[in-house]
Amino acid sequence: FVCWHWKRIIFTMATLEEQHMATASEEYNEEAENEGELGVVYQSLDMLQEQGIAANDIQKLNDAGYHTVESVAHATVRKLSEVKGISEAKVLKLKDLVKSMVPMEFKTAADALEDRKGLVSLSTGAQELDKLLEGGIETNSITEVFGEFRTGKTQLCHTLCVTCQMPVTEGGAEGKAIYIDTEGTFRPNRLQAIAERFGLDPTSALENVAYARAHNSEHQMELLKTAAAIMSQDRYALIVVDSATALFRTDYSGRGELSERQMHMAQFLRQLTRLAEEFGVAVLVTNQVVANPDGMSFAKDATKPIGGNIIAHASTTRLRLKKGRGENRICTVFDSPTLPENDAHFAVSATGICDVSD
């Protein structure tokens, strides 16, 4: 009888704890909705303090690059143990706590479908291209755009930095953008012209884009840590990396460094994937192409994207851009789990990506 009594008490306490966590999560989401924010999918580390975690331990996690409850939940015990001042016993306590706050168990396909209904797509600025992508660039995943020079890769990046700020009903996500530039092609004056085209205040549009110039592959990786800290303070909808592979290509040369290059590139892309899922943002990366030695000179396309299988597996959707007549360009769905292989035509103008004019 005593054993049964204690089991009942433990079960009741566990149920009350789950109800408390559910209520806290609901209150958090209600506050976000009241503040006019859209799709806040992460929980601040400050919520751990309410569960008994010391403020100085939370600060240590922040300093190490963990800014949300989800980032702690998704990290391995080994990685968390590397945080200076956090013992293994505290790490295990943390992991047990965040497991009750972040859903990481199996769910039904029906629940997964409901979750996907909450995703938004960012308009590219061209109706035919949006139609090809079934709404635009999808959030919570990485979209890779590759092609030769002057195919519109950077112009697409600039256009999305503006459209992501628009209301959801107009093809936006009501959020800010982060732009990591590795090739020195970022032009803020182009953002002004695009903002005017979509009826946004140019000054506000520029204020809503956080820009950084990456100078080497290590710096590029460090900028992602800074981006995580920035995104935990405000509503962001887009991360742009233009281009994701250029610095890795120059920092590691020759077959002798190929393995190391691919390893570091994989770590960078894994971090991007984590940020996309953690903050619910769309990630757009551009990629360069090289001549395909396996292809014939008379083949339909004798180029291939660099990065090999590493970037191919990390990218959810892969788009190939090609030159058309004049300012017209062609976008082809190269690889996607949901989109059919098809083409769409668009144009590049002084106000970003737009529809082809007759």
HUNORJO-V474271 format. One record per helix or strand of 3 or more residues. SS is the DSSP state (alpha for helix, beta for strand). FROM is the first residue (numbers start at 1). LEN is the number of residues. If there is no record, write none. Layout:
# HUNORJO-V474271
ss & from & len
SS & FROM & LEN
SS & FROM & LEN
This chain:
# HUNORJO-V474271
ss & from & len
alpha & 2 & 33
alpha & 46 & 4
alpha & 55 & 9
alpha & 69 & 6
alpha & 77 & 5
alpha & 88 & 12
alpha & 109 & 9
alpha & 127 & 6
beta & 142 & 6
alpha & 153 & 11
alpha & 168 & 3
beta & 176 & 6
alpha & 188 & 10
alpha & 202 & 6
beta & 209 & 5
alpha & 217 & 15
beta & 236 & 7
alpha & 246 & 6
alpha & 255 & 25
beta & 282 & 6
beta & 289 & 3
beta & 303 & 3
alpha & 308 & 7
beta & 317 & 7
beta & 328 & 9
beta & 343 & 7
beta & 352 & 3
